[in-house]
Amino acid sequence: MPSRMMKTKTARKVRQARKGKTRKRREQNKGTTPKFPIHLEN
């Protein structure tokens, strides 16, 4: 049986991974290119 500390760590890890899931999925599908132009000297 895992210790209470490990349970907490695991639960915290899962919660952190679940946070912003929709945003992460959207960025993965659409890409994360910034809206502003990168090369201004062209």
C-alpha positions as CSV (number, residue, x, y, z in Angstrom):
1,M,0.0,0.0,0.0
2,P,1.4,3.4,-0.9
3,S,2.2,6.0,1.7
4,R,-0.1,9.0,2.2
5,M,2.7,11.2,0.8
6,M,2.9,9.2,-2.4
7,K,-0.9,9.3,-2.7
8,T,-0.8,13.1,-2.4
9,K,2.1,13.5,-4.9
10,T,0.3,11.3,-7.4
11,A,-3.0,13.1,-7.0
12,R,-1.3,16.4,-7.3
13,K,0.5,15.3,-10.5
14,V,-2.8,14.1,-12.0
15,R,-4.6,17.4,-11.1
16,Q,-1.7,19.4,-12.7
17,A,-1.8,17.3,-15.8
18,R,-5.6,17.7,-16.1
19,K,-5.5,21.5,-15.8
20,G,-5.9,23.3,-19.0
21,K,-6.6,20.1,-20.9
22,T,-8.8,21.8,-23.5
23,R,-6.3,24.6,-24.1
24,K,-3.5,22.0,-24.5
25,R,-5.5,19.9,-26.9
26,R,-6.4,23.0,-29.0
27,E,-2.8,24.2,-29.1
28,Q,-1.6,20.7,-30.1
29,N,-4.1,20.5,-32.9
30,K,-3.9,24.0,-34.2
31,G,-0.3,24.8,-33.4
32,T,1.2,27.4,-31.2
33,T,2.5,29.9,-33.7
34,P,2.3,33.5,-32.2
35,K,-0.1,36.0,-33.7
36,F,2.6,38.7,-34.2
37,P,5.1,38.6,-37.1
38,I,8.4,37.0,-36.1
39,H,10.6,38.5,-38.8
40,L,10.1,42.3,-39.0
41,E,13.1,43.1,-41.2
42,N,11.7,41.6,-44.4
